Structures are given as structure tokens and as C-alpha cells.
Amino acid sequence: MQAQDNKILLANPIERALKLDCAVIVEGIRDKRALKTLGFRHVFTINKPLYALAEEVASCYKQVIILTDLDAEGKRLYRRLKRELQRLGVRIEDGFRLAILRHTKIRQIEGLRSVENV
């Protein structure tokens, strides 16, 4: 039942995020796979220094969703990435991240995969 509730609560935020057609930054490959399953196309993993990733993303996108995990390390990465990207003039779209935080118990982005499998 929990997964069904998550799917209902996240349906609109997922649709809105997909319509933005912006870049999404996640921590790892499992997170990337989960988002690809949901239909996200422009997903970047943190696989280089944050400033280099920010520069790469900013060179192609003006809007970004940062979906790091919602644990202490993920929140730290989120703050640093947000600061780097904003410095480069990129707009951060927080709606989807906030929907996950407020409406579900999902704390690891790879957990979004279970939302799709319901």
C-alpha cells in the first residue's frame, strides 16, 4: 500500500518535472536508472568534482533538478551543487525534490523505482 500511496502523491510532481525537460543531477547510477524508468532523459550523475559537473550542466541547461538523497550527505551535496549552479546562472527547480520530502518516506532517490513498479 505504501508504494501505491507514493505513486499517487508523486504523479503530478513527476509529470510537471518531465514537462520541464531540464537536466537532473543524481548521486549514482542506481538513481539514474530509477529516473530513466520514470521517463527522465537528461540525467547526470555526480562522477567528477562538483564545480566541473556544474560547469558541464550549465553549458547546456538553464534549469536543473537536483535529486541527491535526503540523508545528511545528500543534503550537503545538494547545497554545494545548488550554490555552484546558481553562480553560473542556472535556475534550480525544487518542486519535485520537495514533493518527495513532504509526501513520501522515500529518502534515497533509487527508491523512486518502486513508485513506477506499482
For each residue, the residues with C-beta under 8 A, 3 or more apart:
1: 4 5
2: 5 6 105
3: 6 7 114 115 117 118
4: 1 7 8 118
5: 1 2 8 9 104
6: 2 3 9 10 103 104 105 106 114 115 118
7: 3 4 10 11 115 116 118
8: 4 5 11
9: 5 6 99 103 104
10: 6 7 13 14 99 100 103 104 112 115
11: 7 8 14 15
12: 15 16
13: 10 16 17 95 96 99 100
14: 10 11 17 18 38 39 96 115
15: 11 12 18 19
16: 12 13 19 20 95 96
17: 13 14 20 24 40 65 93 95 96
18: 14 15 21 38 39 40
19: 15 16
20: 16 17 63 65 93
21: 18 41 42
22: 42 61 62 63 64 65 93
23: 42 43 44 57 60 61 63 64 65
24: 17 35 40 42 43 44 64 65 66 67
25: 43 44 45 46 53 57 64 65 66 67 68 81
26: 31 32 35 43 44 45 46 67 68 109
27: 31 45 46 68 69 74 77 109
28: 31 32 45 46 110
29: 32 33 45
30: 33 34 110
31: 26 27 28 34 35 45 67 69 108 109 110
32: 26 28 29 35 36 43 45
33: 29 30 36 37 110 113
34: 30 31 37 38 109 110 111 112 113 116
35: 24 26 31 32 38 40 43 67 109 112
36: 32 33 39 40 41 43
37: 33 34 112 113 116
38: 14 18 34 35 112 115 116
39: 14 18 36
40: 17 18 24 35 36 43
41: 21 36
42: 21 22 23 24 61
43: 23 24 25 26 32 35 36 40
44: 23 24 25 26 53 56 57
45: 25 26 27 28 29 31 32
46: 25 26 27 28 50 53 68 77 81
47: 53
48: 52 53 56
49: 52 53
50: 46 53 54 77 80 81 84
51: 54 55 84
52: 48 49 55 56
53: 25 44 46 47 48 49 50 56 57 81 84
54: 50 51 57 58 81 84 85 87 88 90
55: 51 52 58 59 88
56: 44 48 52 53 59 60
57: 23 25 44 53 54 60 61 64 85 90
58: 54 55 61 62 85 88 89 90
59: 55 56
60: 23 56 57
61: 22 23 42 57 58 64 90
62: 22 58 89 90 91
63: 20 22 23 90 91 92 93
64: 22 23 24 25 57 61 85 90 91 92 93
65: 17 20 22 23 24 25 92 93 94 96 97
66: 24 25 78 81 82 85 92 94 97
67: 24 25 26 31 35 96 97 100 109
68: 25 26 27 46 73 74 75 77 78 81 109
69: 27 31 73 74 107 108 109
70: 74 75 100 101 106 107 108
71: 74 75 107 108
72: 75 76
73: 68 69 76 77
74: 27 68 69 70 71 77 78
75: 68 70 71 72 78 79
76: 72 73 79 80
77: 27 46 50 68 73 74 80 81
78: 66 68 74 75 81 82 97
79: 75 76 82 83
80: 50 76 77 83 84
81: 25 46 50 53 54 66 68 77 78 84 85
82: 66 78 79 85 86 92
83: 79 80 86 87
84: 50 51 53 54 80 81 87 88
85: 54 57 58 64 66 81 82 88 90 92
86: 82 83 89 90 92
87: 54 83 84
88: 54 55 58 84 85
89: 58 62 86
90: 54 57 58 61 62 63 64 85 86
91: 62 63 64
92: 63 64 65 66 82 85 86
93: 17 20 22 63 64 65 96
94: 65 66 97 98
95: 13 16 17 98 99
96: 13 14 16 17 65 67 93 99 100
97: 65 66 67 78 94 100 101
98: 94 95 101 102
99: 9 10 13 95 96 102 103 104
100: 10 13 67 70 96 97 103 104 106 109 112
101: 70 97 98 104
102: 98 99
103: 6 9 10 99 100
104: 5 6 9 10 99 100 101
105: 2 6
106: 6 70 100 109 111 112 115
107: 69 70 71 111
108: 31 69 70 71 111
109: 26 27 31 34 35 67 68 69 100 106 112
110: 28 30 31 33 34 113
111: 34 106 107 108 114 115
112: 10 34 35 37 38 100 106 109 115 116
113: 33 34 37 110 116 117
114: 3 6 111 117 118
115: 3 6 7 10 14 38 106 111 112 118
116: 7 34 37 38 112 113
117: 3 113 114
118: 3 4 6 7 114 115
